[in-house]
Amino acid sequence: MSIFGRIFGEKRAEPTVSIKSSGLTAQERGTYARQLQSNPLWAELMDALEGESFKVWASTDLQESEAREHLYRHYRALKMIRARIESFVCNAAYEESLEARELNTPQPEKGR
């Protein structure tokens, strides 16, 4: 089961959003992601939204299962955004390490 299936239930279709359609390379996405992570306003916003979502979810009655489920999905979506930003940073670092390795690896001579 996909991550969206676990969060939103199998009854809903998965989003068809493609990050690669932006035309950005992994390194460019990583650069923008690092800028977001280092932006104090981004951190404050995400912390506030996650904290508020969790607080509201935790304060609902157990009998309000539909509302609790909706609030939990909202909270998880925020966590997924943060995780996706982190994955952009990690992917960029991986790509950069591959490029560095390729530059440092001696190439075999042609004709041998």
Residue, then its C-alpha position, 0 to 999 in steps of 0.5 A: m500500500s502506498i503512503f497516500g493509501r495509508i494516510f487517505g485510505e485506499k478509497r481515494a485515488e493517489p495524487t498525480v503531482s509530479i515534482k520532476s515536471s518543474g524542470l529542476t535538477a536534483q541539485e537545484r531542488g536540494t538548494y531550494a529545500r536547504q533554503l527553506q530549511s534554513n528560513p526561520l519563518w518556514a520553521e516557525l510556520m511548520d512547527a506552529l501548524e504541526g503543533e496546532s494540528f496535533k493539539v486539536w487532534a489530541s483534544t477531540d473526544l474519542q467518539e469523534s472518530e471522523a473528525r479525529e481521522h481528518l485531523y490526523r491526516h492533516y497532521r500527517a500531511l504536514k509531516m510529509i511536506r517536511a519529509r519531502i523537503e528533507s528528501f530533496v536535500c538528501n537526494a541532492a547530497y547523493e547526486e553531488s557525491l556521485e558527481a564527485r566520485e566520477l570526477n575522482t575516478p580515473q577513466p580507462e584509456k581507450g584502445r586497451 
